[in-house]
Amino acid sequence: MSERRIEADGPKGSGGAGRRIDEVRGQTPDGSAGRQRRRLTATEVDLGVVRQRALLVGGGDVSLDEAEASLAELALLTDTAGADPVAQEMQRRDTPDPATFIGKGKAEELRELVEMLDLDVVIFDEELSPAQQRNLEKLFKVDVVDRVALILDIFAQHAHSQAGMLQVELAQLRYRLPRLRGRGVQMSQQGAGAGRGGGLIGTRGPGETQLEVDRRRILRRISKLERDLVGVSKVRDTQRKARRRAEHPLVALVGYTNAGKSTLLNRLTGAGVLVEDRLFSTLDATVRRLSLPGGETVLLSDTVGFVRKLPHQLVESFRSTLEEVVDADLLVHVVDASSAEAERQIEAVRAVLRELGAGEIPELLVANKLDVADPEALVMLKGLGAVPVSAITGEGTDVFLEALVERLRALNAVVELSVPYERGDVLAALHREGEVLVEVHDERATRVQARLPKGGVDRFREFLAS
């Protein structure tokens, strides 16, 4: 079963509006010289001189609604990467074709469409095998990119810190390694003799292919990047230990990309983190102090956004960054309440959290974009326990902070202590650092039932009631 939808203008704001799909091959609408193309690497979406024109291909063994939602997200990813989604095709199959993923007949149909619309790149919504990608590029005679490569390219554009750039490069190399292939002279033998009597002594023989040289070079680079990231991870561990010594709870903002996590962080802490209405505009973790209404101080961490089918290479490479999530005491799961895919996005985020080993960490659901959300969607999210807010206008943030205080206090241990009357300083510290629930005076001491944060129990251990 296949369905075709062609959109000549691309998404709003993509820069492709108004471009004719029947434009003269090799010319822009104003008659100027045609696009300048170059071959892409496996994880590049090169803009060249003008934005590329892309054909998006979705489908797979999923329901029609899921396939359409995923394809719409692919269009946003394509726009973020710097290309114009000109046309969309859908091919739903029970099992992918091992040679072309979509089948020989559909592949030939797409070849004609690529030629007719003068497209530069074909982007698939699923991960392609190296053989499938190679076969499709040979047929289409344009670059073929899958969802994994597209997301890796976006991450490469947005990584600015040392750790982020190392992590993205490592993910790209892990993706490229099985896709190495030789073209023409690249497969020539290195160091082989030049025939009878030719070459230097000790160099005659089959030699080594350029492909083997490239593979070895990539493996060496991967090993170096892994060593460098170990050093970065040690620095992060030191920073986390320093924060732990301050004994402030760590709250991590998680959620689907473009849900508004960075905007919420800026609203609450004035962090000044970059905010754009684009996917993956923030990659590097940012940690800021936040004073809560009850006087407690927490550390609020903003993390990279998630998407459905987040590439495994990225999860592995960004593990040191995402450890902020694994170490958190509480996750604030920010949901875009204006999205029709809110429920699917919630499940996608939770799937990644489970992959990271953070699936059991307590979660506070926050429905962001209250100012533009559909009322029925808000009712549904409230039914899931979400607190509605608008990070843009500030509406609902007071209620959110109160809910955050309650959830953090609920995580604290409840203990009973016996504090001698002469130790008024201890009693004052209990009121300052914890929540005193019951206070009773007997003949020898003050009996206290209190809720204490992490580390607080150890500090007051000598006063614990037996």
C-alpha positions as CSV (number, residue, x, y, z in Angstrom):
1,M,0.0,0.0,0.0
2,S,1.4,3.4,-0.9
3,E,0.2,6.9,-0.7
4,R,1.6,10.1,-2.2
5,R,1.4,13.7,-0.9
6,I,3.4,16.4,-2.7
7,E,3.9,19.7,-1.0
8,A,5.6,22.3,-3.3
9,D,6.1,25.0,-0.7
10,G,7.7,23.3,2.3
11,P,6.9,24.1,5.9
12,K,6.3,27.6,7.1
13,G,9.5,29.5,7.6
14,S,11.6,27.0,5.7
15,G,12.6,29.3,3.0
16,G,11.0,27.2,0.3
17,A,7.7,29.0,0.0
18,G,6.7,30.0,-3.4
19,R,9.2,27.8,-5.3
20,R,7.6,26.2,-8.4
21,I,7.8,22.4,-8.6
22,D,7.9,22.7,-12.4
23,E,10.9,25.1,-12.3
24,V,13.4,24.6,-15.1
25,R,15.9,21.9,-14.2
26,G,19.2,23.5,-13.3
27,Q,17.7,27.0,-12.9
28,T,16.1,28.9,-10.1
29,P,12.8,30.7,-10.6
30,D,14.6,34.0,-11.5
31,G,16.6,32.2,-14.2
32,S,20.0,32.3,-12.4
33,A,22.5,29.5,-12.5
34,G,21.3,26.1,-11.1
35,R,22.2,24.6,-7.8
36,Q,25.8,23.6,-7.1
37,R,25.9,20.1,-5.7
38,R,28.7,18.1,-4.1
39,R,28.8,14.6,-2.8
40,L,27.8,14.3,0.9
41,T,29.3,12.1,3.6
42,A,27.0,9.7,5.3
43,T,25.9,12.2,7.9
44,E,26.0,15.5,6.0
45,V,23.1,17.5,4.6
46,D,25.2,20.1,2.8
47,L,23.5,23.4,1.9
48,G,25.9,24.3,-0.9
49,V,24.9,27.6,-2.4
50,V,21.1,27.3,-1.8
51,R,19.0,25.2,0.4
52,Q,18.6,21.6,-0.8
53,R,15.3,20.4,-2.1
54,A,14.3,17.2,-0.4
55,L,11.9,14.3,-0.9
56,L,10.8,12.7,2.3
57,V,9.9,9.0,2.4
58,G,8.0,7.5,5.4
59,G,5.9,4.5,6.3
60,G,7.1,1.2,7.8
61,D,5.1,-1.3,9.7
62,V,3.0,1.2,11.7
63,S,-0.5,2.6,11.7
64,L,-1.4,5.4,9.2
65,D,-1.7,8.0,12.0
66,E,1.7,7.1,13.4
67,A,3.3,7.1,9.9
68,E,1.9,10.6,9.1
69,A,2.9,12.0,12.5
70,S,6.4,10.7,12.1
71,L,6.6,12.1,8.6
72,A,5.5,15.5,9.7
73,E,8.2,15.4,12.3
74,L,10.7,14.4,9.7
75,A,9.7,17.6,7.7
76,L,10.6,19.7,10.8
77,L,13.9,17.9,11.2
78,T,14.7,18.5,7.5
79,D,13.9,22.2,7.8
80,T,16.1,22.4,10.9
81,A,19.0,20.7,9.0
82,G,18.7,23.4,6.3
83,A,16.7,21.8,3.5
84,D,13.3,22.4,2.0
85,P,10.9,19.4,2.1
86,V,9.4,19.7,-1.4
87,A,7.6,16.3,-1.6
88,Q,6.5,13.5,0.7
89,E,5.9,9.9,-0.1
90,M,4.6,7.1,2.1
91,Q,5.2,3.4,1.6
92,R,3.8,1.1,4.4
93,R,5.2,-2.4,4.3
94,D,5.1,-5.3,6.7
95,T,8.8,-6.0,6.1
96,P,11.4,-3.8,4.5
97,D,12.9,-4.8,1.2
98,P,16.5,-5.9,1.8
99,A,17.8,-4.3,-1.3
100,T,15.9,-0.9,-1.4
101,F,13.8,-0.8,1.8
102,I,10.7,0.3,-0.2
103,G,10.7,-2.3,-3.0
104,K,11.9,-2.2,-6.6
105,G,8.6,-0.8,-8.1
106,K,8.3,2.0,-5.5
107,A,12.0,2.8,-5.8
108,E,11.6,3.3,-9.6
109,E,8.5,5.5,-9.1
110,L,10.5,7.7,-6.7
111,R,13.4,7.9,-9.2
112,E,11.1,9.4,-11.7
113,L,9.7,11.8,-9.1
114,V,13.3,12.9,-8.1
115,E,14.1,13.6,-11.7
116,M,10.8,15.4,-12.4
117,L,11.1,17.7,-9.4
118,D,14.9,18.2,-9.7
119,L,15.5,17.2,-6.1
120,D,18.9,17.1,-4.4
121,V,18.4,14.6,-1.5
122,V,16.0,11.8,-0.5
123,I,15.5,11.5,3.2
124,F,14.0,8.3,4.7
125,D,12.2,8.2,8.0
126,E,13.8,4.9,9.0
127,E,17.4,3.8,9.3
128,L,18.7,2.3,6.1
129,S,21.3,-0.4,5.9
130,P,24.6,0.4,4.1
131,A,23.5,-1.7,1.1
132,Q,20.1,-0.1,0.9
133,Q,21.6,3.4,1.0
134,R,24.1,2.4,-1.7
135,N,21.5,0.9,-4.0
136,L,19.2,3.8,-3.7
137,E,21.9,6.4,-4.3
138,K,22.9,4.4,-7.4
139,L,19.3,4.4,-8.6
140,F,18.3,8.0,-7.7
141,K,21.6,9.6,-8.6
142,V,21.2,12.0,-5.7
143,D,22.2,11.7,-2.1
144,V,20.1,9.4,0.2
145,V,20.0,10.2,3.9
146,D,18.1,8.3,6.6
147,R,16.6,9.6,9.8
148,V,19.7,8.7,11.9
149,A,22.1,10.7,9.6
150,L,19.7,13.6,9.5
151,I,19.6,13.9,13.3
152,L,23.3,13.5,13.6
153,D,23.8,16.3,11.1
154,I,21.5,18.6,13.2
155,F,23.4,17.8,16.3
156,A,26.7,18.6,14.5
157,Q,25.3,22.0,13.6
158,H,24.3,22.8,17.2
159,A,27.1,21.4,19.2
160,H,29.3,24.2,20.6
161,S,30.9,23.0,23.8
162,Q,34.0,20.7,23.7
163,A,32.0,17.8,25.2
164,G,29.2,18.3,22.7
165,M,31.5,18.4,19.7
166,L,33.4,15.3,20.8
167,Q,30.2,13.4,21.4
168,V,28.6,14.3,18.1
169,E,31.8,13.4,16.1
170,L,32.0,10.1,17.9
171,A,28.4,9.3,17.1
172,Q,29.0,10.2,13.4
173,L,32.0,8.0,13.1
174,R,30.2,5.1,14.7
175,Y,27.5,5.6,12.1
176,R,29.9,5.9,9.2
177,L,32.2,3.0,10.0
178,P,29.9,0.2,8.6
179,R,29.0,2.5,5.6
180,L,32.6,2.9,4.3
181,R,32.7,2.1,0.6
182,G,35.2,2.6,-2.2
183,R,34.5,4.5,-5.4
184,G,36.9,4.1,-8.3
185,V,40.4,5.0,-7.5
186,Q,39.7,4.9,-3.8
187,M,39.8,1.2,-4.0
188,S,43.3,1.2,-5.5
189,Q,46.0,-0.8,-3.8
190,Q,48.4,1.0,-1.5
191,G,52.1,0.1,-1.8
192,A,51.6,-2.6,-4.5
193,G,54.3,-3.2,-7.1
194,A,54.0,-1.6,-10.5
195,G,54.4,-4.8,-12.5
196,R,57.5,-6.9,-13.3
197,G,60.5,-5.1,-11.9
198,G,58.5,-2.1,-10.8
199,G,58.2,-0.7,-7.3
200,L,60.6,-0.8,-4.4
201,I,62.0,-3.8,-2.6
202,G,59.6,-5.0,0.0
203,T,56.6,-3.2,-1.5
204,R,55.6,-5.7,-4.2
205,G,52.4,-7.6,-3.6
206,P,48.7,-7.0,-3.2
207,G,49.2,-4.0,-0.9
208,E,46.3,-2.5,1.1
209,T,43.1,-1.0,-0.1
210,Q,42.2,2.6,0.6
211,L,39.0,1.2,2.2
212,E,41.1,-0.6,4.8
213,V,43.2,2.5,5.4
214,D,40.1,4.6,5.9
215,R,38.6,2.0,8.3
216,R,41.8,1.9,10.4
217,R,41.9,5.7,10.5
218,I,38.3,6.0,11.7
219,L,38.9,3.3,14.3
220,R,42.0,5.2,15.6
221,R,39.9,8.4,15.7
222,I,37.1,6.7,17.6
223,S,39.6,5.4,20.2
224,K,41.0,8.9,20.7
225,L,37.5,10.4,21.0
226,E,36.5,7.8,23.6
227,R,39.7,8.6,25.6
228,D,39.0,12.3,25.4
229,L,35.4,11.8,26.6
230,V,36.6,9.8,29.5
231,G,38.5,12.9,30.6
232,V,35.5,15.1,30.0
233,S,33.4,12.6,32.1
234,K,35.9,12.9,35.0
235,V,35.5,16.6,35.0
236,R,31.7,16.3,35.0
237,D,32.0,13.8,37.9
238,T,34.0,16.3,39.8
239,Q,31.4,19.0,39.2
240,R,28.6,16.6,40.3
241,K,30.5,15.7,43.5
242,A,30.9,19.4,44.3
243,R,27.2,20.0,43.8
244,R,26.4,16.9,45.9
245,R,28.5,18.3,48.8
246,A,26.3,21.3,48.8
247,E,23.5,18.7,49.3
248,H,21.0,20.5,47.1
249,P,18.5,18.2,45.3
250,L,19.0,17.9,41.6
251,V,16.0,18.4,39.4
252,A,16.4,17.6,35.7
253,L,14.2,19.1,33.0
254,V,13.5,16.4,30.4
255,G,11.1,16.3,27.5
256,Y,10.6,16.2,23.7
257,T,12.6,18.5,21.6
258,N,11.0,22.0,21.3
259,A,8.7,21.4,24.3
260,G,10.0,24.6,26.0
261,K,12.5,23.3,28.6
262,S,15.1,26.0,28.0
263,T,12.3,28.7,28.0
264,L,11.1,27.3,31.4
265,L,14.6,27.3,32.7
266,N,15.1,30.9,31.7
267,R,11.7,31.9,33.2
268,L,12.6,30.3,36.6
269,T,16.3,31.1,36.9
270,G,17.2,33.8,34.3
271,A,19.7,31.4,32.9
272,G,19.9,33.1,29.5
273,V,20.0,29.8,27.6
274,L,19.5,30.0,23.8
275,V,15.8,29.6,22.9
276,E,14.6,29.0,19.3
277,D,11.4,27.6,17.8
278,R,13.5,24.9,16.2
279,L,14.3,21.3,17.1
280,F,17.5,20.6,19.1
281,S,18.5,24.2,19.6
282,T,20.0,23.2,23.0
283,L,22.4,20.3,23.3
284,D,24.7,21.1,26.2
285,A,23.5,20.6,29.8
286,T,23.0,23.8,31.8
287,V,22.7,23.7,35.6
288,R,21.3,26.7,37.6
289,R,20.3,27.3,41.3
290,L,16.6,27.8,42.0
291,S,15.2,29.0,45.2
292,L,11.8,27.5,46.0
293,P,8.9,29.2,47.8
294,G,9.6,27.3,51.0
295,G,13.1,28.5,51.2
296,E,14.7,25.3,49.8
297,T,17.4,25.6,47.1
298,V,17.5,23.1,44.3
299,L,19.8,22.6,41.2
300,L,17.8,22.8,38.0
301,S,19.4,21.1,35.0
302,D,18.3,21.6,31.3
303,T,19.2,18.6,29.0
304,V,19.0,17.8,25.4
305,G,15.5,17.1,24.0
306,F,14.4,13.7,22.8
307,V,12.6,12.5,19.7
308,R,11.0,9.3,18.6
309,K,13.6,6.9,17.2
310,L,16.5,8.8,18.8
311,P,19.6,7.3,17.2
312,H,21.3,4.7,19.4
313,Q,24.7,6.2,18.5
314,L,23.6,9.5,20.1
315,V,22.3,7.9,23.3
316,E,25.6,6.1,23.7
317,S,27.8,9.2,22.8
318,F,25.8,11.6,24.9
319,R,25.6,9.3,27.9
320,S,28.1,11.5,29.9
321,T,25.8,14.5,29.3
322,L,22.7,12.6,30.0
323,E,24.1,11.4,33.3
324,E,22.6,14.6,34.7
325,V,19.3,12.9,34.2
326,V,20.3,9.6,35.7
327,D,21.7,11.3,38.9
328,A,18.6,13.5,39.3
329,D,16.4,13.2,42.4
330,L,13.3,14.3,40.4
331,L,12.5,14.7,36.7
332,V,10.4,17.5,35.5
333,H,8.9,16.1,32.3
334,V,8.0,19.1,30.1
335,V,5.3,18.4,27.5
336,D,4.2,20.6,24.6
337,A,0.5,21.0,25.4
338,S,-0.1,22.6,22.0
339,S,1.0,19.5,20.1
340,A,-1.5,17.0,18.8
341,E,1.1,14.3,19.5
342,A,1.6,15.1,23.2
343,E,0.7,11.5,24.4
344,R,3.1,9.9,21.9
345,Q,5.8,12.3,22.8
346,I,5.4,11.5,26.5
347,E,5.9,7.8,25.7
348,A,8.9,8.5,23.4
349,V,10.6,10.4,26.2
350,R,9.9,7.7,28.7
351,A,11.3,5.1,26.3
352,V,14.6,7.0,26.1
353,L,14.7,7.4,29.9
354,R,14.3,3.7,30.3
355,E,17.1,3.1,27.9
356,L,19.3,5.4,30.0
357,G,18.4,3.6,33.2
358,A,16.4,6.6,34.5
359,G,12.9,5.0,34.1
360,E,12.4,4.6,37.9
361,I,13.2,8.2,38.9
362,P,10.2,10.1,40.2
363,E,8.6,12.4,37.6
364,L,6.6,15.6,37.7
365,L,4.7,16.2,34.5
366,V,4.4,19.8,33.2
367,A,2.1,20.8,30.4
368,N,3.9,23.8,28.8
369,K,2.5,26.3,26.3
370,L,-0.7,26.8,28.2
371,D,-1.3,30.1,26.3
372,V,-1.7,28.4,23.0
373,A,-2.9,24.9,24.0
374,D,-6.3,23.4,23.1
375,P,-8.5,23.2,26.2
376,E,-9.4,19.6,25.5
377,A,-5.7,18.7,25.3
378,L,-5.1,20.4,28.6
379,V,-8.0,18.4,30.2
380,M,-6.3,15.2,29.0
381,L,-2.9,16.2,30.3
382,K,-4.3,17.2,33.6
383,G,-5.9,13.8,33.8
384,L,-2.3,12.4,33.6
385,G,-1.3,14.6,36.5
386,A,0.3,17.4,34.5
387,V,0.7,20.9,35.9
388,P,-0.3,23.5,33.2
389,V,2.2,26.4,32.7
390,S,3.2,28.9,30.1
391,A,7.0,29.5,30.1
392,I,6.5,32.4,27.8
393,T,4.0,34.4,29.9
394,G,4.8,33.0,33.3
395,E,1.2,31.8,33.8
396,G,1.0,28.8,36.1
397,T,4.6,28.9,37.3
398,D,3.7,29.7,40.9
399,V,1.5,26.6,41.0
400,F,4.3,24.6,39.4
401,L,6.8,25.7,42.0
402,E,4.4,24.7,44.8
403,A,3.9,21.3,43.2
404,L,7.7,21.0,42.9
405,V,8.1,21.7,46.6
406,E,5.5,19.1,47.5
407,R,7.1,16.4,45.3
408,L,10.6,17.1,46.6
409,R,9.4,17.0,50.2
410,A,7.5,13.8,49.6
411,L,10.8,12.2,48.5
412,N,12.5,13.1,51.8
413,A,12.8,10.5,54.6
414,V,10.6,10.8,57.7
415,V,12.6,10.2,60.9
416,E,12.1,10.5,64.6
417,L,14.7,12.2,66.7
418,S,15.3,13.0,70.4
419,V,17.1,16.3,70.9
420,P,18.3,17.3,74.3
421,Y,17.1,20.6,75.6
422,E,20.6,22.0,75.8
423,R,21.0,21.4,72.0
424,G,18.8,24.2,70.8
425,D,21.1,24.6,67.8
426,V,20.2,21.1,66.6
427,L,16.5,21.9,66.8
428,A,17.0,25.1,64.9
429,A,19.0,23.2,62.2
430,L,16.1,20.7,61.9
431,H,13.7,23.5,61.2
432,R,16.0,25.2,58.8
433,E,17.1,22.1,56.8
434,G,14.0,19.9,57.0
435,E,10.3,19.9,57.6
436,V,9.3,19.4,61.2
437,L,6.1,17.5,61.2
438,V,5.6,16.8,65.0
439,E,7.4,18.4,68.0
440,V,6.7,17.0,71.5
441,H,8.4,18.0,74.8
442,D,9.0,15.3,77.4
443,E,11.0,15.3,80.7
444,R,14.5,14.9,79.1
445,A,14.3,16.0,75.5
446,T,12.3,17.3,72.6
447,R,10.9,14.5,70.5
448,V,10.7,15.5,66.8
449,Q,9.3,13.8,63.8
450,A,10.8,15.5,60.7
451,R,11.2,15.0,57.0
452,L,14.9,15.4,56.0
453,P,16.5,15.7,52.6
454,K,19.3,13.4,51.3
455,G,22.3,13.7,53.6
456,G,20.2,15.2,56.4
457,V,19.7,11.8,58.1
458,D,23.4,11.2,58.4
459,R,24.0,14.6,59.9
460,F,21.5,14.1,62.6
461,R,22.1,10.3,63.1
462,E,23.3,10.6,66.7
463,F,19.9,12.1,67.6
464,L,17.8,9.4,66.0
465,A,15.3,7.9,68.4
466,S,15.9,4.2,69.0
